[in-house]
Amino acid sequence: MTRMATPQQHPRRMAHPINEAAELLAVDRRTVYRMLARGELRAVRVGARQRIPADELMRITRPAEVAA
C-alpha cells in the first residue's frame, strides 16, 4: 500500500515542483495549473520553473475557520 506524502513530511523543502504539489494535494497536475490560473494557489519562479511554496500548500489544506 502506498502512503501519500504530506507537506509536513518535507519540513526542509521550502517549495515543491508542480507534480509533487499535485501529489501532496491528491489532485491531477492540471488541477494545480487551473488553481494557479484562477489565483487560488500561488507559485514562485525558480529559474524557468514554477514552484509551489510549502506554506502555500499548508494554507490551502488548513481547515477553514468556522465563524462563531
Buried (B, 14 or more C-beta within 10 A) or exposed (E): EEEEEEBEEBEEEEBBBBEBBBBBBEEEBEBBBEBBEEEEBEBEEEEEEBBBBBEBBEEEEEEEEEEE
